[in-house]
């Protein structure tokens, strides 16, 4: 495994939402969201994560988002491009474009729908890691992909490709976090992929979080990471409880439906537009989220 600087790929890396305007990706609004994240202490940005609705985007749209993020960030913070696709061919195209565009690292979704065998996922990552010189993370989200990785699979990929450096672990399995860090070493980058486990998994040794709540509370999520990485557990625990209801609100409907509504209410987005089959929040959900925003003081 390549040796990363101690601070590289650590901290809060929000998967940004994709703003739409009249059915089209609004790149100007996306640029403003990136500036907002940078101003609020976010450590890095994930482009085309689940919160970005990537399966509703064309390959060209996903590439434009990566290009925009790299240009707007101007190396002030790292850009991680999620380049997994519905097919190996699509993943190749996305991976090679993100590398050329200047993404600082890549995150690749495990193959979904086809129920790939473990050996097939080893071959998939072996091939894609060979196509880039950037650090590569696995995006492990069994609840959406129906694929749960084995520890031996991770070891085989890491042995084959030095640029395979970590994982976004979006599953309630703290034991597996311990296994990964014990078998692959503490330098293996483990990012928490389920919001409410940011504190507990980082206490085990995860180095950061890819947390949708940072779309609405970037400074607070970055602060949890800062406190955890500094060993200030009491301060981080306090932030964990302050943010806990927001973290559960991500799942009051399909992500990013709650996030986009709250961002509209906070004047971070002009509208909470989605693409089918996703739809905006229902009136009932709006009322519930409005009450949450009032309790947390986040409403515009």
C-alpha positions as CSV (number, residue, x, y, z in Angstrom):
1,X,0.0,0.0,0.0
2,X,1.3,3.4,-0.9
3,X,2.3,5.7,2.0
4,X,-0.1,8.6,2.3
5,X,0.8,11.8,4.3
6,X,-0.8,11.4,7.8
7,X,-3.4,14.0,7.1
8,X,-4.3,12.8,3.6
9,X,-7.8,11.3,3.2
10,X,-8.8,12.0,6.8
11,X,-11.6,14.0,8.3
12,X,-15.0,15.1,6.9
13,X,-15.6,14.4,3.2
14,X,-19.3,15.2,2.5
15,X,-20.9,13.5,-0.5
16,X,-22.5,16.7,-2.0
17,X,-26.0,16.8,-3.4
18,X,-26.5,17.5,-7.1
19,X,-28.6,20.6,-7.6
20,X,-31.0,20.5,-10.5
21,X,-32.7,23.4,-12.3
22,X,-35.6,22.5,-14.6
23,X,-34.3,19.0,-15.1
24,X,-30.7,19.9,-15.7
25,X,-27.6,19.8,-13.5
26,X,-27.0,23.3,-12.1
27,X,-23.2,23.6,-12.1
28,X,-23.2,27.1,-10.8
29,X,-25.2,26.1,-7.8
30,X,-22.8,23.1,-7.3
31,X,-19.9,25.5,-7.3
32,X,-21.5,27.6,-4.6
33,X,-22.0,24.5,-2.5
34,X,-18.3,23.6,-2.8
35,X,-17.4,27.2,-1.7
36,X,-19.8,26.8,1.2
37,X,-18.1,23.6,2.3
38,X,-14.6,25.1,2.1
39,X,-15.6,28.1,4.1
40,X,-17.0,25.9,6.8
41,X,-13.9,23.8,7.4
42,X,-14.7,20.6,5.4
43,X,-11.6,18.5,4.8
44,X,-12.5,17.2,1.3
45,X,-15.4,16.7,-1.1
46,X,-17.0,13.5,-2.5
47,X,-18.4,13.9,-6.0
48,X,-21.1,11.5,-7.3
49,X,-21.6,9.7,-4.0
50,X,-25.0,8.3,-3.1
51,X,-26.3,11.7,-1.9
52,X,-25.5,13.0,-5.4
53,X,-28.1,10.7,-7.0
54,X,-25.4,9.3,-9.4
55,X,-27.6,6.6,-10.9
56,X,-29.9,9.4,-12.1
57,X,-27.1,11.1,-14.0
58,X,-25.5,10.4,-17.3
59,X,-21.8,9.6,-17.6
60,X,-21.3,13.0,-19.2
61,X,-23.1,14.8,-16.3
62,X,-21.1,12.9,-13.7
63,X,-17.9,13.9,-15.5
64,X,-18.9,17.5,-15.6
65,X,-19.5,17.5,-11.8
66,X,-16.0,16.1,-11.3
67,X,-14.5,18.7,-13.6
68,X,-16.4,21.5,-11.9
69,X,-15.4,20.3,-8.4
70,X,-11.7,20.1,-9.4
71,X,-11.8,23.6,-11.0
72,X,-13.6,25.2,-8.1
73,X,-11.6,23.6,-5.3
74,X,-8.3,24.7,-6.9
75,X,-6.4,22.3,-4.6
76,X,-7.7,24.1,-1.5
77,X,-9.2,20.8,-0.4
78,X,-9.1,17.3,-2.0
79,X,-11.7,16.0,-4.4
80,X,-12.7,12.4,-4.3
81,X,-14.6,11.2,-7.4
82,X,-16.9,8.2,-7.0
83,X,-16.4,6.4,-10.3
84,X,-18.3,3.1,-9.9
85,X,-20.9,2.5,-12.5
86,X,-23.6,0.1,-13.6
87,X,-21.1,-1.7,-15.8
88,X,-17.4,-2.3,-15.8
89,X,-17.2,-0.3,-19.1
90,X,-18.9,2.7,-17.4
91,X,-16.6,2.5,-14.4
92,X,-13.6,2.5,-16.8
93,X,-14.8,5.7,-18.5
94,X,-15.6,7.4,-15.2
95,X,-12.3,6.4,-13.6
96,X,-10.1,7.5,-16.6
97,X,-11.9,10.8,-16.9
98,X,-11.6,11.6,-13.2
99,X,-7.9,10.8,-13.3
100,X,-7.4,13.1,-16.3
101,X,-9.5,15.8,-14.7
102,X,-7.3,16.0,-11.7
103,X,-9.3,14.3,-8.9
104,X,-7.1,13.7,-5.9
105,X,-8.5,10.2,-5.2
106,X,-11.2,7.9,-6.5
107,X,-13.9,5.9,-4.7
108,X,-15.4,3.0,-6.6
109,X,-18.8,1.5,-5.8
110,X,-18.8,-2.3,-5.5
111,X,-20.7,-3.8,-8.5
112,X,-24.5,-3.7,-7.9
113,X,-27.5,-5.8,-9.0
114,X,-25.4,-8.6,-10.6
115,X,-24.4,-10.2,-7.2
116,X,-20.8,-10.6,-8.1
117,X,-18.7,-13.3,-6.4
118,X,-15.8,-12.2,-4.1
119,X,-13.2,-13.2,-6.7
120,X,-15.0,-11.1,-9.3
121,X,-14.8,-8.0,-7.1
122,X,-11.1,-8.7,-6.6
123,X,-10.6,-8.7,-10.4
124,X,-12.9,-5.7,-10.8
125,X,-10.8,-3.5,-8.4
126,X,-7.5,-5.0,-9.7
127,X,-8.4,-3.8,-13.2
128,X,-9.7,-0.4,-12.2
129,X,-6.9,0.4,-9.9
130,X,-4.5,-0.4,-12.7
131,X,-6.1,2.3,-14.8
132,X,-5.3,5.2,-12.4
133,X,-2.3,6.5,-10.4
134,X,-4.6,8.0,-7.8
135,X,-5.4,6.5,-4.4
136,X,-8.5,4.3,-4.6
137,X,-11.1,3.6,-2.0
138,X,-13.8,0.9,-2.2
139,X,-17.4,2.2,-1.6
140,X,-18.9,-0.6,0.4
141,X,-22.7,-0.1,0.8
142,X,-24.4,-3.6,1.0
143,X,-27.8,-2.0,1.7
144,X,-27.8,-0.6,-1.9
145,X,-25.6,-3.0,-3.8
146,X,-26.4,-6.3,-2.2
147,X,-22.7,-7.1,-2.0
148,X,-20.9,-7.5,1.4
149,X,-17.1,-7.7,1.1
150,X,-15.0,-10.3,2.9
151,X,-11.8,-9.3,4.7
152,X,-9.9,-11.7,2.5
153,X,-11.2,-9.9,-0.6
154,X,-9.8,-6.6,0.7
155,X,-6.5,-8.2,1.5
156,X,-6.2,-9.7,-2.0
157,X,-7.0,-6.3,-3.6
158,X,-4.4,-4.5,-1.4
159,X,-1.8,-7.1,-2.2
160,X,-2.4,-6.7,-5.9
161,X,-2.6,-2.9,-6.1
162,X,-0.5,-0.5,-4.0
163,X,-2.9,2.4,-4.7
164,X,-5.8,0.6,-3.0
165,X,-5.7,2.5,0.2
166,X,-9.1,2.4,1.9
167,X,-12.9,2.0,2.1
168,X,-16.1,3.9,2.7
169,X,-17.9,1.4,5.1
170,X,-21.6,2.1,5.0
171,X,-22.9,-0.8,7.1
172,X,-23.6,-1.2,10.8
173,X,-20.6,-3.6,11.5
174,X,-18.1,-2.3,14.0
175,X,-16.5,-5.7,14.2
176,X,-15.5,-5.4,10.5
177,X,-13.9,-2.0,11.2
178,X,-11.7,-3.6,13.8
179,X,-10.9,-6.5,11.4
180,X,-9.9,-4.1,8.6
181,X,-7.6,-2.0,10.8
182,X,-6.1,-5.1,12.4
183,X,-5.4,-7.0,9.2
184,X,-4.7,-4.1,6.8
185,X,-3.0,-1.8,9.3
186,X,-3.9,1.6,10.8
187,X,-2.8,3.4,7.7
188,X,-5.7,1.8,5.7
189,X,-8.2,4.6,5.4
190,X,-11.6,3.7,6.8
191,X,-14.3,6.3,6.2
192,X,-17.6,5.9,8.1
193,X,-20.5,5.7,5.6
194,X,-23.5,5.7,8.0
195,X,-23.9,9.0,9.7
196,X,-24.9,8.0,13.2
197,X,-21.8,5.8,13.6
198,X,-19.3,8.6,12.9
199,X,-18.3,8.9,16.5
200,X,-18.2,5.2,17.4
201,X,-16.3,4.0,14.3
202,X,-13.8,6.8,14.6
203,X,-13.3,5.8,18.2
204,X,-12.2,2.4,16.9
205,X,-9.8,3.9,14.4
206,X,-11.7,5.1,11.3
207,X,-10.0,8.2,10.0
208,X,-13.0,10.1,8.7
209,X,-16.6,10.2,7.7
210,X,-18.4,10.7,4.4
211,X,-21.5,12.0,6.0
212,X,-24.6,13.4,4.1
213,X,-25.4,15.6,7.1
214,X,-22.4,17.8,6.3
215,X,-24.5,19.1,3.4
216,X,-26.5,21.1,6.1
217,X,-24.0,21.2,9.0
218,X,-20.5,21.1,7.5
219,X,-18.7,22.9,10.3
220,X,-20.2,20.7,13.0
221,X,-19.4,17.4,11.2
222,X,-15.9,18.6,10.5
223,X,-15.5,19.5,14.2
224,X,-16.4,15.9,15.2
225,X,-13.6,14.7,13.0
226,X,-11.2,17.3,14.3
227,X,-11.9,16.4,17.9
228,X,-11.8,12.6,17.3
229,X,-8.5,12.9,15.4
230,X,-7.1,15.0,18.2
231,X,-8.2,12.4,20.8
232,X,-10.7,14.8,22.4
233,X,-13.5,12.2,22.9
234,X,-15.6,14.2,25.4
235,X,-15.9,17.2,23.0
236,X,-16.6,14.8,20.0
237,X,-19.2,12.9,22.1
238,X,-21.0,16.2,22.8
239,X,-21.1,17.0,19.1
240,X,-22.3,13.5,18.4
241,X,-25.4,14.0,20.6
242,X,-26.0,17.5,19.3
243,X,-26.1,16.1,15.7
244,X,-27.7,12.8,16.3
245,X,-31.2,13.7,15.3
246,X,-30.0,15.3,12.1
247,X,-28.0,12.1,11.4
248,X,-31.1,10.0,11.8
249,X,-33.1,12.4,9.6
250,X,-31.1,11.3,6.6
251,X,-33.2,8.2,6.6
252,X,-36.6,9.7,7.2
253,X,-37.0,9.1,3.5
254,X,-34.7,8.0,0.7
255,X,-31.4,9.9,0.8
256,X,-31.1,12.7,-0.4
257,X,-34.8,13.7,-0.2
258,X,-34.6,15.0,3.4
259,X,-31.2,16.7,2.8
260,X,-32.4,18.6,-0.3
261,X,-35.5,19.9,1.5
262,X,-33.5,21.1,4.5
263,X,-31.0,22.7,2.1
264,X,-33.8,24.6,0.4
265,X,-35.1,25.8,3.8
266,X,-31.6,26.9,4.7
267,X,-31.3,28.8,1.4
268,X,-28.4,26.6,0.3
269,X,-30.5,25.4,-2.7
270,X,-33.2,27.3,-4.6
271,X,-35.3,24.2,-4.9
272,X,-35.3,20.6,-3.8
273,X,-35.6,19.2,-7.3
274,X,-35.0,15.5,-8.0
275,X,-35.1,13.1,-10.9
276,X,-37.5,10.2,-11.1
277,X,-38.0,7.9,-9.4
278,X,-37.1,10.1,-6.5
279,X,-39.6,12.9,-5.6
280,X,-39.4,15.9,-3.3
281,X,-40.4,15.6,0.4
282,X,-44.1,15.0,1.1
283,X,-45.9,17.7,3.2
284,X,-45.8,15.4,6.2
285,X,-42.0,15.0,5.9
286,X,-41.6,18.8,5.3
287,X,-43.4,19.5,8.6
288,X,-41.2,17.0,10.4
289,X,-38.0,18.4,9.0
290,X,-39.2,22.0,9.6
291,X,-39.6,21.1,13.3
292,X,-36.1,19.6,13.3
293,X,-34.6,22.7,11.7
294,X,-36.3,24.9,14.3
295,X,-35.0,22.8,17.2
296,X,-31.4,22.9,15.8
297,X,-31.5,26.5,14.8
298,X,-30.6,25.7,11.2
299,X,-33.6,27.2,9.4
300,X,-32.9,30.2,7.3
